[in-house]
Amino acid sequence: MVSGPLAGVRVVDLTAMVMGPYCTQIMADMGADVVKVEPPEGDNTRFISVGPAPGMSGVFVNVNRGKRSVVLDLRTDDGKAALRALIAGADVFIHSMRAKAIAKLGFAYADVAALNPNIVYTNCYGYGHRGPDRDLPAYDDTIQAECGIPAVQEQLTGEANYVGTIMADKVAGLTALYATMMALFHRERTGEGQEVEVAMFETLAAFMLVEHANGAMFDPPLGPAVYPRTVAPNRRPYETKDGYIAVLIYNDKHWNAFVNAVSPVWNDELYATLERRAKQIDTVYGLVAETLKERTTDEWLALFRELEIPAAPIQSPDALFDHPHLNAVGMFETVDSPHGPVRFPGVPTWFSSTPGHVHGPAPELGADTAAVLNELGLPRAEPTVDDGNPAELVNNRSVGAQGAG
């Protein structure tokens, strides 16, 4: 049974890679009927990591779970006609093509609104269309670089690096989700549809500047655009007698509890208040680092739990699958698929009346084409893809698949 706060909402999804699909994955978890429109080659994300079958990589399977896949060749009249029929009954249209590409196909906002004036139309771009960089391609690494993440990492570690997750894609995907939901909320109140634009560059720039804008926000500037605590070289997991631990002894309550329990030799008025510690934060981190070498990780964890100081062991992503808290709250959902059971990291939010959940596995390429076109009263559009058997297409796919990233 489909459940969730978005049950009854239909989403026509022309996104590819991660930003857009992550947004629509959450919509599907929340009960929306997400129809993923793919080109004959399929979403490139089908092929970028390991998976149980061709075209079913782990990344694709996770961000496209619970959706229906329809293959339409939008270079053909039949493919365009089928997409127009889908749009006519949809609540949301979302794509991740560059503006010129979607307009060339005939599905810019004005074209779609002419078919369905009440639709919420979301653009997932690399750069916003009002700026000079609007036609540039973009991927997570390039956006991280332009928004200052490698520069911040260099201050922290001495070497410019990306962070070890596709931060720009995921933050932009979440932003696309809340922006689309706000537009849907407005439509529910007024009946008015509208166009929404979410750009990776603008999104991650705003994300980075939440804390790093700091003194640069003021006129005249009071300092550079950087939050000193996060780039302090000694801000890192602390070494213990037998491993490492993460702990933040930050506010005055936690600081006083720690020094009273440990009585370090360096405890004096120089570090007595948060304001004083903040002005010499790297020195403070260094002093704590030396102290934490004196006990084992478990001993420190026990003390920090007792003092209610935020602390955690250093774990790998693999450990999350067996984390007792995550399993206690039902974080993981096992779903049957044609290739065996899949244990998904599930819905991280909780609703008392309309809970979401993983509504099914990720679709094989084109698996739902016939069913969806039949719902619309249309014949099957060309090109034909064997439902549930995309191996031949996968092996002969072209690299230039739809999407902007």
Number of C-alpha atoms within 10 A of each C-alpha: 5 17 19 20 16 20 17 13 18 21 26 23 25 24 27 28 23 30 32 32 30 26 27 32 24 26 25 32 28 25 26 26 24 26 24 27 27 25 21 24 23 28 25 21 21 25 18 14 12 14 16 13 16 17 27 24 18 19 17 26 21 21 22 28 24 28 26 26 24 29 26 26 21 20 11 13 12 18 18 18 15 21 20 18 15 20 21 17 16 20 21 24 26 25 25 27 21 24 20 13 16 16 14 10 13 15 20 18 22 14 14 20 20 11 15 18 16 20 27 27 25 24 27 30 29 31 23 22 17 7 8 9 12 17 16 12 14 18 18 22 18 14 22 24 15 13 21 18 21 18 19 22 18 16 16 19 16 11 12 16 16 20 12 6 10 15 18 25 28 20 18 28 26 18 21 27 21 13 16 25 16 14 21 23 14 15 17 11 9 10 12 15 21 18 17 17 16 24 24 29 25 17 23 25 19 14 15 18 17 11 14 19 17 17 16 15 14 10 7 8 11 11 13 13 16 17 17 19 16 18 19 19 19 20 19 18 16 21 19 20 13 12 15 20 21 17 18 16 20 16 13 15 14 17 19 17 16 18 16 11 12 13 12 14 9 13 14 9 8 10 19 14 15 14 12 13 19 15 13 15 23 19 16 19 20 16 16 18 18 13 17 18 17 14 15 16 22 16 12 20 20 12 15 21 12 9 14 13 20 14 17 17 15 13 11 7 7 8 10 15 14 11 12 11 10 14 13 9 10 13 18 21 16 14 17 11 13 13 11 9 12 20 14 17 16 17 17 13 10 11 9 5 9 14 16 25 23 23 21 19 23 23 23 25 31 25 19 21 24 20 14 18 18 12 9 14 11 15 11 18 21 15 14 14 22 16 17 13 16 21 16 11 17 18 11 9 14 12 10 10 17 22 22 23 22
